[in-house]
Amino acid sequence: MSNHDEKLFLDYIHRNPINGQILQLAPQLGISDWWLTAGALFQTVWNILEGKDPQAGIRDYDLFYFDADTSYEAEDAVIQRAKELFSSLGVDVEVRNEARVHLWYEEHFGVPAVAFTSTSDAIDHFAAKTCCFAVTADTAGTLKTYAPHGFKDLFAHKVVPNPILAPRDIYEAKTKRWSKVWPSLTVLPWPSAS
């Protein structure tokens, strides 16, 4: 992964003003190991690459964090603080404690999940490698990027499956929608079972 690619990525995601505002405001939540992630980032890049409005097709903005308190009440308290903090943005900022995901994942997606050890561990389990991106900021506004698979496929409009947790049907449903919104994408098929 080159420094140039990371700088280009950060330039692209900041062309969506919502991303910049979330990164500026989120430190005020006082939560640990937080990252802006998923479609807010890779879909913004796809929009730039296709010459679209940077916010086109983005359903929500995912803000993940990690807290050992896995109670619903603790997560809900953060969600309510975030709702107030981000209320002026006019978008849905979905805040989730990744330490809790294993408690509800099977009921929601039909397969069990192991307990994640950090927010980056959760990001590593996204349905596509091309989705595994995150950015965080400290109170001084210094940005840090997480991109375990690099930027090459993202900039090449290529979606690569990541069959370590999400089931095939989730990947295929997501990529079907993405292909309609971003027709320049090349979607690689889910690998056959060996």
DOMARDO-58675 format. One record per residue: residue number from 1; x, y, z of N, C-alpha, C in turn. Coordinates in pm, 1 decimal, padded with zeros to 6 digits. Example, Ala and Ser with C-alpha at 12.3 -4.5 7.8 and 13.67 -1.06 7.14 Angstrom:
> pos,n.east,n.north,n.up,ca.east,ca.north,ca.up,c.east,c.north,c.up
> 1,01319.0,-00569.0,00780.0,01230.0,-00450.0,00780.0,01320.0,-00330.0,00780.0
> 2,01285.0,-00225.0,00708.0,01367.0,-00106.0,00714.0,01290.0,00003.0,00787.0
This chain:
> pos,n.east,n.north,n.up,ca.east,ca.north,ca.up,c.east,c.north,c.up
> 1,00085.4,-00117.4,00000.0,00000.0,00000.0,00000.0,00089.5,00123.1,00000.0
> 2,00069.1,00207.1,-00097.6,00154.9,00325.4,-00108.1,00094.0,00443.6,-00032.6
> 3,00181.8,00532.5,00011.0,00139.9,00654.5,00077.7,00054.5,00739.1,-00016.4
> 4,00087.8,00734.4,-00146.8,00010.2,00808.5,-00246.9,-00134.4,00758.4,-00250.3
> 5,-00152.1,00626.2,-00248.0,-00287.4,00568.2,-00249.8,-00367.5,00610.1,-00127.4
> 6,-00303.1,00608.6,-00012.7,-00372.3,00648.3,00109.8,-00412.1,00795.9,00103.3
> 7,-00323.0,00881.0,00053.2,-00355.4,01024.3,00041.3,-00470.9,01046.0,-00056.4
> 8,-00468.4,00972.9,-00167.6,-00577.3,00983.9,-00265.2,-00709.0,00938.5,-00204.3
> 9,-00705.3,00827.9,-00130.2,-00823.7,00776.0,-00061.3,-00880.6,00881.8,00033.4
> 10,-00794.7,00940.7,00115.6,-00840.9,01042.8,00210.3,-00895.1,01165.9,00138.3
> 11,-00832.5,01203.0,00027.9,-00884.0,01314.5,-00052.0,-01024.2,01282.6,-00103.2
> 12,-01041.9,01163.0,-00156.9,-01172.4,01123.5,-00210.9,-01279.9,01121.4,-00102.7
> 13,-01249.1,01059.1,00012.2,-01355.6,01047.9,00113.4,-01393.1,01184.7,00169.6
> 14,-01300.0,01280.5,00167.0,-01333.2,01414.1,00216.3,-01412.7,01497.1,00114.7
> 15,-01424.1,01449.3,-00006.8,-01510.6,01518.2,-00103.6,-01657.5,01497.6,-00068.7
> 16,-01684.6,01400.5,00017.0,-01817.9,01384.1,00074.6,-01812.6,01459.0,00208.3
> 17,-01875.4,01576.6,00216.3,-01862.5,01659.4,00337.4,-01914.6,01591.8,00463.2
> 18,-02006.2,01497.7,00448.2,-02059.1,01427.1,00565.7,-01947.0,01350.8,00635.2
> 19,-01860.5,01285.4,00557.9,-01748.9,01211.3,00617.7,-01662.3,01304.1,00702.6
> 20,-01626.8,01419.2,00648.6,-01543.9,01513.3,00722.5,-01610.0,01560.5,00850.5
> 21,-01740.3,01584.4,00844.1,-01811.9,01632.2,00962.9,-01818.5,01523.5,01070.1
> 22,-01841.6,01398.9,01027.5,-01845.5,01289.3,01125.2,-01708.4,01273.8,01190.6
> 23,-01602.3,01275.5,01110.1,-01467.7,01260.5,01164.8,-01431.5,01374.3,01259.8
> 24,-01483.6,01491.9,01233.5,-01456.6,01606.9,01320.5,-01535.2,01596.9,01451.6
> 25,-01659.6,01548.8,01444.3,-01746.1,01546.3,01562.3,-01728.4,01422.6,01650.2
> 26,-01698.0,01309.0,01590.8,-01699.4,01180.9,01662.8,-01612.1,01175.7,01788.2
> 27,-01495.0,01241.8,01792.8,-01417.4,01235.8,01917.2,-01496.0,01284.5,02040.0
> 28,-01596.8,01369.7,02017.5,-01677.3,01420.9,02128.9,-01760.8,01312.2,02195.7
> 29,-01778.7,01197.5,02128.5,-01856.9,01088.9,02187.9,-01782.9,01022.7,02303.5
> 30,-01651.1,01035.6,02306.8,-01574.3,00977.0,02416.2,-01573.5,00825.6,02417.0
> 31,-01583.1,00763.4,02299.0,-01584.0,00617.9,02290.0,-01446.9,00567.2,02244.5
> 32,-01419.5,00441.3,02276.2,-01288.1,00385.9,02243.4,-01289.0,00312.2,02109.9
> 33,-01172.7,00309.8,02046.5,-01150.0,00232.0,01924.1,-01259.8,00257.5,01820.6
> 34,-01290.4,00385.5,01795.7,-01398.5,00417.2,01701.4,-01342.2,00442.4,01561.7
> 35,-01421.6,00405.0,01461.3,-01383.7,00421.6,01320.5,-01507.0,00450.2,01236.0
> 36,-01496.2,00544.7,01145.0,-01594.3,00561.8,01037.8,-01558.0,00457.8,00933.4
> 37,-01654.1,00379.7,00886.7,-01619.2,00264.8,00805.0,-01726.5,00233.5,00700.5
> 38,-01699.8,00130.1,00624.0,-01793.3,00070.5,00527.9,-01832.0,00166.4,00415.1
> 39,-01961.0,00163.3,00377.5,-02007.4,00234.5,00259.1,-01980.9,00383.3,00258.5
> 40,-01976.8,00445.8,00374.7,-01945.4,00588.8,00380.8,-01813.7,00617.9,00310.1
> 41,-01724.4,00520.7,00311.9,-01592.2,00539.0,00253.2,-01583.5,00481.6,00113.2
> 42,-01601.6,00349.6,00099.3,-01579.6,00291.2,-00033.3,-01683.2,00337.4,-00134.8
> 43,-01805.1,00365.0,-00091.2,-01906.3,00412.9,-00185.8,-01880.2,00558.3,-00225.7
> 44,-01825.2,00638.9,-00135.3,-01783.2,00773.6,-00172.4,-01677.2,00766.5,-00281.6
> 45,-01580.0,00677.4,-00265.5,-01474.2,00662.5,-00366.6,-01535.2,00619.9,-00500.0
> 46,-01624.7,00521.9,-00497.9,-01690.4,00479.4,-00623.2,-01761.6,00596.8,-00689.0
> 47,-01829.0,00677.8,-00609.2,-01898.2,00794.9,-00664.2,-01800.6,00889.7,-00734.1
> 48,-01688.1,00917.8,-00670.9,-01587.8,01006.6,-00730.6,-01537.3,00946.5,-00861.7
> 49,-01506.8,00816.6,-00859.1,-01453.1,00749.8,-00977.7,-01553.0,00747.7,-01093.5
> 50,-01683.5,00746.8,-01060.8,-01786.3,00747.0,-01165.4,-01836.0,00887.5,-01198.4
> 51,-01779.1,00989.7,-01136.2,-01819.3,01126.8,-01165.5,-01954.6,01164.8,-01109.0
> 52,-01995.1,01097.8,-01001.6,-02124.9,01125.5,-00938.6,-02108.3,01217.8,-00817.8
> 53,-02221.8,01263.0,-00766.0,-02223.1,01333.3,-00638.5,-02159.9,01239.5,-00535.1
> 54,-02065.4,01287.4,-00454.9,-01997.4,01200.6,-00359.5,-02089.5,01128.2,-00260.9
> 55,-02210.8,01181.3,-00239.3,-02303.3,01119.4,-00143.9,-02403.6,01024.6,-00209.7
> 56,-02401.4,01011.4,-00341.6,-02503.1,00932.0,-00413.1,-02503.5,00786.5,-00367.3
> 57,-02622.3,00734.0,-00342.6,-02639.0,00591.9,-00314.1,-02595.2,00546.4,-00176.5
> 58,-02545.9,00636.0,-00093.0,-02499.4,00596.0,00040.4,-02619.2,00597.0,00135.0
> 59,-02655.2,00480.3,00182.8,-02775.1,00466.7,00266.9,-02754.2,00516.1,00409.5
> 60,-02635.6,00488.0,00463.8,-02605.8,00530.6,00600.6,-02455.0,00540.6,00618.3
> 61,-02416.2,00593.1,00730.9,-02275.6,00615.4,00764.3,-02245.3,00534.7,00890.3
> 62,-02161.6,00432.6,00875.9,-02134.0,00341.8,00986.7,-02020.4,00392.6,01073.8
> 63,-02047.0,00404.5,01201.4,-01946.7,00441.2,01300.3,-01938.4,00325.2,01399.6
> 64,-01828.1,00252.3,01393.6,-01806.2,00138.1,01481.5,-01716.3,00180.6,01597.3
> 65,-01739.5,00118.2,01712.5,-01649.2,00136.7,01826.3,-01641.9,00005.1,01901.1
> 66,-01556.0,-00002.2,02000.3,-01538.8,-00126.4,02075.4,-01535.1,-00094.9,02223.3
> 67,-01629.6,-00155.5,02296.6,-01638.1,-00133.8,02440.5,-01671.6,-00268.0,02505.6
> 68,-01597.0,-00303.8,02608.1,-01617.4,-00432.8,02676.9,-01754.9,-00442.3,02742.2
> 69,-01820.6,-00329.5,02768.4,-01956.9,-00332.8,02822.7,-02050.8,-00367.2,02707.9
> 70,-02092.1,-00493.3,02702.4,-02175.5,-00540.5,02591.2,-02324.8,-00532.8,02620.3
> 71,-02361.5,-00458.8,02721.7,-02504.6,-00446.2,02751.0,-02573.0,-00360.5,02644.9
> 72,-02697.6,-00392.5,02619.3,-02777.8,-00314.0,02525.2,-02786.4,-00169.1,02572.8
> 73,-02801.4,-00152.6,02703.5,-02819.3,-00018.9,02760.5,-02697.8,00070.4,02734.3
> 74,-02578.2,00013.6,02749.8,-02456.8,00092.9,02727.0,-02446.1,00134.5,02580.2
> 75,-02473.5,00039.6,02489.2,-02468.1,00074.4,02347.7,-02575.7,00176.5,02313.2
> 76,-02694.1,00157.4,02366.7,-02803.3,00250.2,02336.4,-02771.5,00391.6,02386.2
> 77,-02703.4,00402.4,02498.6,-02665.9,00534.6,02549.8,-02572.4,00604.6,02450.3
> 78,-02478.9,00530.2,02391.3,-02388.7,00588.0,02290.9,-02468.1,00625.5,02165.9
> 79,-02558.5,00537.4,02124.8,-02641.0,00563.9,02005.8,-02721.3,00693.3,02024.7
> 80,-02777.3,00711.6,02143.7,-02857.7,00832.2,02169.3,-02770.0,00958.8,02170.4
> 81,-02650.0,00948.7,02228.4,-02558.0,01063.8,02226.3,-02518.9,01096.4,02082.5
> 82,-02494.5,00992.6,02002.7,-02455.6,01013.0,01862.9,-02569.8,01074.1,01783.4
> 83,-02691.9,01030.0,01811.2,-02808.6,01083.6,01740.7,-02816.7,01234.9,01761.2
> 84,-02792.7,01277.7,01882.4,-02795.3,01421.8,01912.8,-02675.7,01492.9,01848.2
> 85,-02556.6,01434.0,01860.8,-02435.1,01494.9,01808.0,-02440.3,01514.0,01656.0
> 86,-02495.3,01415.0,01586.1,-02497.1,01417.8,01439.9,-02630.1,01464.4,01381.5
> 87,-02719.8,01513.3,01464.0,-02855.9,01545.1,01419.0,-02860.5,01648.1,01306.3
> 88,-02765.0,01739.1,01301.5,-02768.8,01843.9,01199.4,-02717.1,01796.8,01063.2
> 89,-02663.3,01674.0,01054.5,-02604.4,01627.1,00929.5,-02708.1,01582.1,00826.6
> 90,-02829.1,01547.9,00871.7,-02934.8,01507.7,00778.5,-02914.7,01370.3,00717.6
> 91,-02833.8,01284.6,00782.6,-02811.5,01147.7,00735.2,-02823.2,01052.2,00853.8
> 92,-02834.4,00923.7,00823.4,-02839.8,00821.9,00927.5,-02697.2,00778.5,00960.4
> 93,-02651.5,00811.4,01081.9,-02520.9,00764.1,01129.0,-02549.5,00644.9,01219.6
> 94,-02512.7,00527.3,01172.0,-02541.4,00403.8,01246.1,-02422.2,00369.3,01334.1
> 95,-02441.6,00378.3,01464.1,-02336.3,00356.0,01561.6,-02355.4,00218.2,01624.8
> 96,-02246.4,00137.0,01625.0,-02255.8,00002.4,01679.9,-02130.6,-00033.8,01758.1
> 97,-02153.1,-00096.4,01873.6,-02043.7,-00151.7,01952.9,-02010.2,-00289.4,01896.7
> 98,-01893.9,-00302.0,01835.3,-01856.1,-00427.5,01770.9,-01829.4,-00539.9,01870.7
> 99,-01813.3,-00507.8,01998.0,-01798.3,-00611.0,02101.0,-01929.3,-00686.4,02122.7
> 100,-02041.2,-00631.2,02073.8,-02173.1,-00693.2,02092.1,-02220.6,-00774.4,01971.7
> 101,-02153.7,-00765.1,01859.0,-02206.2,-00821.6,01734.0,-02237.0,-00970.7,01745.3
> 102,-02150.5,-01045.9,01811.0,-02173.4,-01190.8,01821.1,-02302.6,-01224.9,01895.2
> 103,-02355.7,-01130.8,01971.5,-02478.8,-01155.7,02047.1,-02602.6,-01157.2,01958.0
> 104,-02598.2,-01087.5,01843.1,-02716.7,-01078.6,01757.1,-02693.3,-01123.7,01612.5
> 105,-02569.8,-01148.5,01574.9,-02536.4,-01173.6,01434.4,-02610.7,-01295.0,01376.6
> 106,-02610.8,-01406.0,01448.9,-02672.9,-01527.8,01395.3,-02822.0,-01508.7,01370.3
> 107,-02889.5,-01442.7,01463.6,-03033.0,-01417.8,01445.5,-03059.3,-01329.7,01323.5
> 108,-02970.8,-01236.6,01298.1,-02989.3,-01142.1,01187.9,-02943.4,-01197.5,01052.8
> 109,-02831.3,-01271.6,01052.1,-02771.8,-01316.3,00925.9,-02773.5,-01467.5,00903.9
> 110,-02814.1,-01543.9,01005.4,-02829.2,-01688.2,00985.9,-02704.5,-01771.9,01009.1
> 111,-02593.3,-01708.8,01044.9,-02471.2,-01782.9,01077.4,-02412.7,-01725.3,01206.5
> 112,-02350.5,-01810.7,01289.2,-02292.1,-01759.3,01413.8,-02165.5,-01677.6,01386.9
> 113,-02137.6,-01586.4,01476.2,-02014.7,-01505.5,01467.3,-01935.3,-01523.4,01595.8
> 114,-01804.6,-01527.2,01582.2,-01719.5,-01527.4,01701.5,-01717.7,-01385.1,01757.0
> 115,-01682.7,-01373.7,01881.1,-01671.6,-01240.5,01941.4,-01550.0,-01170.2,01881.9
> 116,-01569.6,-01050.2,01832.2,-01459.0,-00973.3,01778.2,-01369.8,-00923.5,01892.0
> 117,-01242.7,-00901.4,01861.2,-01146.9,-00856.8,01961.9,-01119.4,-00707.0,01955.9
> 118,-01164.1,-00643.5,01848.9,-01142.4,-00500.1,01829.3,-01231.2,-00454.5,01713.9
> 119,-01234.3,-00326.0,01690.6,-01310.6,-00275.6,01576.8,-01246.0,-00318.8,01446.2
> 120,-01113.9,-00316.2,01438.9,-01048.4,-00359.4,01314.6,-01074.1,-00507.4,01286.9
> 121,-01083.9,-00588.7,01390.3,-01118.3,-00729.9,01372.1,-01256.6,-00741.9,01308.8
> 122,-01350.9,-00660.4,01352.2,-01485.3,-00661.7,01293.3,-01480.0,-00620.8,01146.3
> 123,-01404.0,-00518.1,01116.2,-01391.6,-00469.7,00978.2,-01330.7,-00577.2,00889.0
> 124,-01236.8,-00654.1,00943.8,-01174.7,-00763.8,00868.9,-01276.3,-00869.2,00824.7
> 125,-01392.4,-00871.1,00887.1,-01494.4,-00972.1,00858.8,-01604.8,-00923.8,00764.5
> 126,-01589.5,-00807.6,00703.8,-01689.4,-00760.9,00607.1,-01703.7,-00861.0,00493.1
> 127,-01817.9,-00860.2,00426.5,-01848.4,-00957.6,00320.8,-01758.6,-00944.7,00198.4
> 128,-01701.3,-00827.8,00176.8,-01611.1,-00806.9,00062.6,-01483.2,-00739.6,00110.9
> 129,-01369.6,-00785.4,00058.4,-01241.4,-00723.9,00094.4,-01238.2,-00577.5,00052.1
> 130,-01310.5,-00546.6,-00053.4,-01314.7,-00410.6,-00106.3,-01391.8,-00316.1,-00014.4
> 131,-01452.7,-00369.6,00090.5,-01526.0,-00287.0,00186.9,-01446.1,-00260.8,00313.4
> 132,-01334.2,-00326.5,00329.3,-01257.3,-00321.6,00453.8,-01171.9,-00195.6,00462.6
> 133,-01239.1,-00085.6,00489.5,-01172.4,00043.4,00504.9,-01230.8,00114.0,00625.8
> 134,-01145.6,00190.7,00693.6,-01192.9,00269.6,00807.1,-01099.5,00388.1,00827.8
> 135,-01155.9,00492.9,00885.1,-01077.6,00612.2,00918.2,-01122.7,00659.4,01055.9
> 136,-01026.3,00700.4,01136.5,-01055.9,00758.5,01266.4,-00977.5,00888.0,01280.7
> 137,-01011.1,00964.3,01382.1,-00942.4,01092.0,01406.3,-00927.5,01112.4,01556.3
> 138,-00818.5,01174.9,01595.0,-00803.9,01210.0,01736.3,-00861.7,01349.4,01758.6
> 139,-00854.5,01396.4,01880.7,-00915.5,01527.2,01912.1,-00846.7,01643.1,01840.9
> 140,-00722.8,01621.6,01795.2,-00652.4,01726.0,01719.7,-00685.2,01719.7,01570.6
> 141,-00764.5,01620.1,01530.7,-00802.7,01607.4,01390.9,-00706.0,01525.4,01306.9
> 142,-00607.4,01462.9,01371.1,-00513.0,01378.1,01299.0,-00582.4,01248.7,01257.7
> 143,-00575.5,01217.3,01127.9,-00645.9,01100.8,01074.6,-00556.8,00977.4,01073.0
> 144,-00620.3,00862.6,01091.7,-00553.2,00733.7,01080.9,-00642.3,00645.1,00994.5
> 145,-00580.7,00576.4,00899.0,-00654.7,00492.1,00804.8,-00630.4,00345.7,00834.8
> 146,-00734.9,00264.7,00818.6,-00721.1,00119.3,00827.3,-00765.0,00062.1,00692.7
> 147,-00673.9,-00007.5,00626.3,-00701.5,-00064.5,00493.4,-00623.5,-00195.4,00479.9
> 148,-00672.7,-00305.0,00541.4,-00594.7,-00428.9,00547.5,-00565.1,-00492.6,00411.7
> 149,-00645.9,-00462.9,00311.1,-00624.9,-00521.8,00177.8,-00573.4,-00418.5,00077.3
> 150,-00537.7,-00301.2,00124.9,-00488.0,-00197.5,00036.2,-00599.0,-00132.9,-00046.0
> 151,-00558.5,-00050.0,-00142.2,-00652.7,00032.5,-00218.0,-00666.5,-00008.0,-00364.4
> 152,-00584.1,-00100.0,-00410.7,-00578.5,-00133.8,-00553.1,-00714.8,-00174.3,-00609.5
> 153,-00781.9,-00268.7,-00544.2,-00912.2,-00315.0,-00594.4,-01017.5,-00204.0,-00587.7
> 154,-01012.9,-00124.2,-00483.1,-01108.5,-00013.9,-00469.6,-01095.7,00081.5,-00587.4
> 155,-00973.4,00124.9,-00617.8,-00952.2,00218.9,-00727.3,-00975.6,00154.4,-00864.1
> 156,-00969.6,00020.4,-00870.2,-00993.7,-00052.1,-00995.8,-01141.7,-00088.1,-01013.4
> 157,-01227.0,-00042.5,-00922.9,-01371.7,-00069.3,-00928.9,-01400.0,-00220.0,-00917.1
> 158,-01316.3,-00292.5,-00844.1,-01330.6,-00437.4,-00834.6,-01376.9,-00475.9,-00694.4
> 159,-01484.1,-00557.2,-00686.9,-01535.7,-00604.5,-00559.3,-01490.7,-00749.5,-00542.1
> 160,-01417.5,-00774.9,-00434.8,-01359.2,-00905.9,-00408.2,-01424.6,-00965.3,-00283.7
> 161,-01479.8,-01086.9,-00292.4,-01545.2,-01146.2,-00175.5,-01447.7,-01174.0,-00061.9
> 162,-01501.9,-01178.7,00058.1,-01423.8,-01205.6,00179.0,-01498.3,-01313.4,00258.6
> 163,-01487.7,-01440.0,00216.8,-01573.8,-01545.4,00272.7,-01528.3,-01599.5,00408.2
> 164,-01514.5,-01511.7,00506.1,-01473.8,-01561.0,00637.4,-01585.4,-01554.5,00741.9
> 165,-01691.9,-01482.3,00714.4,-01804.0,-01476.8,00808.1,-01938.1,-01464.5,00736.6
> 166,-01956.5,-01356.3,00663.8,-02086.1,-01330.3,00600.5,-02120.6,-01442.6,00502.7
> 167,-02247.0,-01484.4,00498.4,-02285.8,-01587.7,00402.4,-02290.2,-01535.1,00258.5
> 168,-02282.5,-01626.9,00165.7,-02281.4,-01595.1,00023.1,-02400.3,-01507.3,-00017.3
> 169,-02519.3,-01538.6,00034.2,-02638.0,-01462.5,-00007.3,-02629.5,-01315.9,00034.5
> 170,-02561.9,-01287.1,00144.9,-02544.3,-01147.7,00187.5,-02453.7,-01075.7,00088.0
> 171,-02342.4,-01139.7,00051.9,-02250.5,-01082.1,-00046.6,-02322.4,-01057.7,-00178.5
> 172,-02397.9,-01157.1,-00224.2,-02464.6,-01144.9,-00354.1,-02574.6,-01039.0,-00352.3
> 173,-02646.4,-01026.4,-00241.3,-02750.1,-00922.2,-00231.7,-02687.2,-00783.0,-00233.1
> 174,-02577.9,-00768.6,-00158.2,-02510.1,-00638.3,-00154.3,-02453.3,-00602.4,-00291.9
> 175,-02384.9,-00696.8,-00355.1,-02321.2,-00665.5,-00483.0,-02423.4,-00643.6,-00593.7
> 176,-02538.4,-00705.9,-00582.6,-02644.7,-00681.4,-00682.0,-02691.3,-00535.8,-00673.6
> 177,-02713.7,-00487.4,-00552.4,-02754.2,-00347.5,-00534.4,-02642.4,-00254.1,-00578.8
> 178,-02519.5,-00283.8,-00536.4,-02407.8,-00196.5,-00572.1,-02389.7,-00186.2,-00722.6
> 179,-02405.6,-00297.6,-00792.7,-02385.9,-00297.1,-00938.6,-02488.4,-00209.3,-01009.1
> 180,-02607.3,-00198.9,-00951.1,-02709.9,-00111.8,-01010.0,-02675.9,00035.5,-00988.0
> 181,-02623.4,00067.0,-00870.4,-02591.6,00206.1,-00837.0,-02459.2,00249.1,-00899.5
> 182,-02360.9,00156.0,-00903.1,-02227.8,00186.0,-00955.7,-02196.6,00086.0,-01067.4
> 183,-02248.2,00109.3,-01188.5,-02236.9,00010.5,-01296.9,-02094.9,-00017.1,-01345.2
> 184,-01999.1,00064.8,-01306.7,-01860.6,00039.7,-01349.9,-01793.6,-00072.6,-01269.7
> 185,-01859.9,-00122.3,-01165.1,-01798.5,-00224.0,-01079.9,-01782.6,-00357.1,-01151.5
> 186,-01672.9,-00424.0,-01121.2,-01654.2,-00563.7,-01159.3,-01666.8,-00643.2,-01030.1
> 187,-01766.4,-00731.6,-01023.9,-01792.0,-00808.7,-00902.7,-01739.5,-00950.7,-00922.3
> 188,-01643.5,-00988.6,-00841.0,-01591.7,-01125.0,-00847.9,-01688.6,-01219.4,-00777.5
> 189,-01706.9,-01340.5,-00831.9,-01803.3,-01433.4,-00771.6,-01753.8,-01488.0,-00638.1
> 190,-01851.0,-01527.6,-00558.5,-01821.0,-01595.1,-00431.6,-01749.6,-01725.5,-00464.1
> 191,-01644.8,-01760.9,-00392.4,-01572.2,-01883.6,-00426.3,-01655.7,-02008.7,-00403.7
> 192,-01638.5,-02108.8,-00490.7,-01712.6,-02234.3,-00472.5,-01654.5,-02309.7,-00354.5
> 193,-01740.7,-02385.5,-00291.2,-01694.8,-02467.9,-00177.7,-01604.4,-02577.0,-00230.8
> 194,-01494.2,-02601.6,-00160.8,-01403.4,-02704.9,-00210.5,-01424.3,-02837.0,-00141.4
